[in-house]
């Protein structure tokens, strides 16, 4: 449980880091106390797109705090504390951040942001409660024989990645553009097809790891997520987007009974990520600067693409790491291998035009390894329960 508190503290540090980035402050003469200014800053423009996006961002930023806080405070076995403590900490942190932002350029102190941050923390606590219910499902049942909770979590992230931001295209003109783009789009692009095929092969292995009965049927059903993306804003579906999932499904069928299928899937995804990261393989000097500030690319991007990219990386790196840990390596070895590969890609990207080399991806690899260690270590999160252990527990 100490690790859960460490993750909770790390989430707080990330929020503070992102809220004050790029850490430029200036002295100002305030007309009133910071608290008074905060309590009277209720500027709302419901018709502004920026207002809507700010609401979504402020809620999304504090959801991880609510989730990690709820899981961390469960050690005290107090329902009131595990719910109230994260919300109180989130509210206090948000209030302090808003007041300090009075002394930062291009930032505003807003009670609306405070309310949205509190809502994000509340939603995070609810998500933590839902996650607990998911991982506490019995190892046997009508749908599941044995359950790998890490695989379940990765599948949730993958679905979120495919469907984010869950908002449909409403404008008729946009539909016309999408249909025209699809009709005239290419059928073959090797790198996206390779990566997509590896991802769908991995999804099949994750379904098998969860213990679902008939994972192939589940995988075939999930193919519907490909055309569904056609109707979601921020997504572009082209003909070659259907090729990768079909190839990945066929690969899963061909290797579904192989003893090293998990390791092959994890390695294949890691190779596909390497190919994408080093494309177009033109190493030219002089070298570009390496960004040592974590998450600088995400912080400088708009919120919708940034969250989508982050979800994709969490699934891709996490799935590769976990599947490799189940077969060729242990968790420590898989974490080291994936992190080293990601670091090598970033270093090589300093010599490839059009890429931004930064330390974010290797850091994500380390954080995922730590998160999986927590999921595996804590008994209420452990999914790798053998039938022998299940049977022995029922006989006691």
Secondary structure, 3 states (H helix, E strand, C coil): CHHHHHHHHHHHHHHHHHHHCCCCECCCCCCCCHHHHHHCCCCCCCCCHHHHHHHHHHHHHHHHHHHHHHHHHHHHCCHHHHHHHHHHHHHHHHHHHHHHHHHECCCCCCHHHHHHHHHHHHHHHHHHHHHHHHHCCCCCCCCECCCCHHHHHHHHHHHHHHHCCCCECCCHHHHHHHHHHHHCCCCCCHHHHHHHHHHHHHHHHHHHHHCECCHHHHHHHHCHHHHHHHHECCCCCCCCHHHHHHHHHHHHHHHCCCCCHHHHHHHHHHHHHHHHHHCCCCECCCCCCCECCCCHHHHHCCHHHHHHHHHHHHHHHHHHHHHHHHCCCCHHHHHHHHHHHHHHHHHHHCCECCCCCECHHHHHHHHHHHHHHHHHHCHHHCCCCCHHHHHHHHHC
